[in-house]
Amino acid sequence: MAESMFTSLLGMLDPRTVEGMAGSLGASGQSVSQGLKSSIAAVLGGLASKSEDPHALRTILDSAPGDTALPDIVHAASDPNSPIIAGGRRLLSSLFGNSSAAVADAIGSASGLGTGTASRLLALAAPMVLSFVGNRVRAEGMSMTGLGNLLEREVGAIRNALPPGLTDLFWPRAAATATYPVVTPTTPQKASNWPAVIAIAALLLGLVWLLDHFRRATTARFGSVATGAASRMEDFGNFIKQPLPNGVSLTIPERGVEARVLSFIQNKGNIVNETTWFDFERLYFNPGLATLRPQSQEQLNNIAAILAAYPNVRLKIGGFTDNVGGTDRNLELSRDRANTVVAELVRRGISPDRLTAEGYGEQYPVADNSTQEGRARNRRVSMMVTQK
């Protein structure tokens, strides 16, 4: 089976090319590498979003240059007025319409390049990617329907590599609608206000007591940690130094998911299977959304560092929810959250072909959904080692 177009394009980004473009753009090699990966994914994503329209695919490919070599791309990076960049911007307009700026902004934010530099990088990537696709089509005598089918098969990898926000831009979902009960107004009755006042006062007193009780219980459970004291995480043990084979040293909780995944990878007796999952325990999403909160970064950085140290390891990221809400919505949310985690790992330099994502919705609960604590445990993102 021929290698996927996305994988082939990423394979073209050798260190020499990346450093050459980084020098021309005045940016770090790491940021340019991430920006290029995201740009390639975005151009392929824009093309894949038109996979069911052979006419649109033909029009875009016909407007692309016949052959755009990497040295020409590297050389053009230093010249904002380069004909290659100008042609690339026209291609971006046919791919993204009025959304080109939004795509560049997302890539700039994800890579740390800024919108202006990301816009130039995207304009350079467009002719390179479309030239590659056109050459593949011609070499294999592929029809536009065949190209559409090929792009459909690569959508999963492309989505995983896209910066946050672009998946919905390329594959918009139908807006959810909600039905609300109709409340029939009633004629107010004259009555004394005192019962209502007393009830409100009692409620306020109850809230004050509850908040104070919660504060005291929290303090009793966790205690206080002085600034500069050794940190300890509840249930996860002391923080320990964990050296990795590539010379990097991680500081991780001794019973956290990072330590458990490392132990699984390092122990040759542990066999890869489809039932061994490791739950992230320090990822935090906004309620009902696939948006990660800033405090999630530490664990994502640690997992990315482990993957960088063990380049043969591949992961499957699974998203799970409780049973509150519609089944379809829960499945979609779990899938989006798994894709977000994959995208974050890719943003940290992990190759997208080492990662897959799947949402399971409310399937496979690990606790009782009838309790608040159980539902909290069921709302999780997990990972499974699929190769080591």
VENKANOR-V330650 format. One record per pair of residues at least 6 apart in sequence whose C-alpha atoms are under 8 Angstrom apart, sorted by the first residue. I is the first residue (numbers start at 0). J is the second residue. If there is no record, write none. Layout:
# VENKANOR-V330650
I/J
I/J
This chain:
# VENKANOR-V330650
3/153
4/132
5/39
5/40
5/43
5/153
5/156
5/157
6/352
8/39
8/128
8/131
9/36
9/39
12/32
16/69
16/70
16/73
17/28
17/31
17/32
18/28
19/73
20/31
20/73
20/74
20/76
20/77
21/27
21/28
21/31
23/73
23/74
23/76
23/77
24/76
24/77
24/116
26/112
29/348
30/110
30/111
30/112
31/110
31/112
33/110
33/346
33/347
33/348
34/106
34/107
34/109
34/110
34/112
34/117
34/120
35/120
35/121
35/124
36/160
37/106
37/160
37/161
37/162
38/106
38/120
38/121
38/124
38/125
39/121
39/124
39/125
39/128
40/157
40/158
40/160
40/161
41/102
41/157
41/161
41/165
42/91
42/94
42/124
42/125
42/128
43/128
43/150
43/157
44/154
44/157
44/158
44/169
45/94
45/95
45/169
46/56
46/94
46/150
47/147
47/150
47/151
47/154
48/169
48/170
49/55
49/56
49/147
50/56
50/144
50/146
50/147
50/148
50/150
50/151
51/144
51/147
52/147
53/143
53/144
53/147
54/143
56/143
56/147
57/143
59/90
59/93
59/94
60/129
60/130
60/132
60/133
62/90
63/90
63/126
63/129
63/130
63/133
64/126
64/129
64/130
65/130
65/133
65/134
66/127
66/130
66/131
66/134
67/126
67/127
67/130
68/127
69/127
72/83
72/123
72/127
75/81
75/83
75/84
75/123
76/119
76/120
76/123
79/119
83/122
83/123
83/126
84/119
84/122
84/123
85/122
86/122
86/126
87/121
87/122
87/123
87/124
87/125
87/126
88/122
88/125
90/122
90/125
90/126
91/99
91/122
91/125
92/99
100/118
102/165
103/114
103/115
103/117
103/118
103/121
104/113
104/114
104/117
104/118
105/114
105/162
105/163
105/164
105/165
106/112
106/114
106/117
106/162
107/113
107/114
107/115
107/116
107/117
107/118
108/114
109/162
109/163
109/346
110/346
135/141
136/142
136/146
155/355
156/351
156/352
156/355
158/166
158/338
159/338
159/339
159/341
159/342
159/345
159/351
159/355
159/356
160/341
160/342
160/345
160/346
160/351
161/342
162/342
162/346
163/339
163/342
221/233
224/230
230/237
230/238
231/237
231/238
231/252
232/238
232/252
234/254
235/252
235/253
235/254
235/255
236/252
236/253
236/254
236/255
237/252
237/253
238/250
238/251
238/252
238/253
239/249
239/250
239/251
239/252
239/253
240/248
240/249
240/250
240/251
241/248
241/249
241/250
241/251
242/248
242/249
243/249
243/305
243/308
244/308
244/309
245/308
247/304
247/308
249/301
251/257
251/258
251/301
252/258
255/280
256/277
256/278
256/279
256/280
257/298
257/301
257/302
259/277
260/277
261/305
263/269
264/312
264/387
271/384
271/385
271/386
271/387
272/384
272/385
273/383
273/385
274/383
275/383
275/384
276/381
276/382
276/383
276/384
277/381
277/382
277/383
278/379
278/380
278/381
278/382
279/298
279/379
279/380
279/381
279/382
280/379
281/294
281/295
281/298
282/291
282/292
282/294
282/295
282/296
282/298
282/380
283/291
283/292
283/294
283/295
284/290
284/291
284/292
285/291
285/292
287/332
288/332
288/336
289/332
289/335
289/336
289/339
290/336
290/339
291/339
299/340
299/343
299/344
300/344
300/347
302/344
303/344
303/347
303/348
303/349
306/312
306/313
306/349
307/349
309/387
311/386
311/387
312/353
312/384
312/385
312/386
312/387
313/353
313/354
313/384
313/385
313/386
313/387
314/353
314/354
314/355
314/382
314/383
314/384
314/385
314/386
315/354
315/355
315/356
315/357
315/382
315/383
315/384
315/385
316/337
316/338
316/340
316/341
316/354
316/355
316/356
316/357
316/380
316/381
316/382
316/383
317/333
317/334
317/337
317/356
317/357
317/358
317/359
317/380
317/381
317/382
317/383
318/333
318/334
318/335
318/336
318/337
318/356
318/357
318/358
318/359
318/360
318/379
318/380
318/381
319/330
319/333
319/358
319/359
319/360
319/361
319/362
319/363
319/364
319/377
319/378
319/379
319/380
320/329
320/330
320/332
320/333
320/359
320/360
320/361
320/362
320/374
320/377
320/378
320/379
321/329
321/360
321/361
321/364
321/368
321/374
321/375
321/377
321/378
322/329
322/361
322/368
322/374
326/360
326/361
327/360
329/360
329/361
330/358
330/359
330/360
330/361
331/358
331/360
332/358
332/360
333/357
333/358
333/359
333/360
334/356
334/357
334/358
334/359
334/360
335/358
336/358
336/380
337/356
337/357
337/358
337/380
338/356
338/357
341/351
341/354
341/355
341/356
345/351
361/377
364/377
365/373
365/376
365/377
366/373
366/374
366/376
366/377
367/373
367/374
368/374
368/377
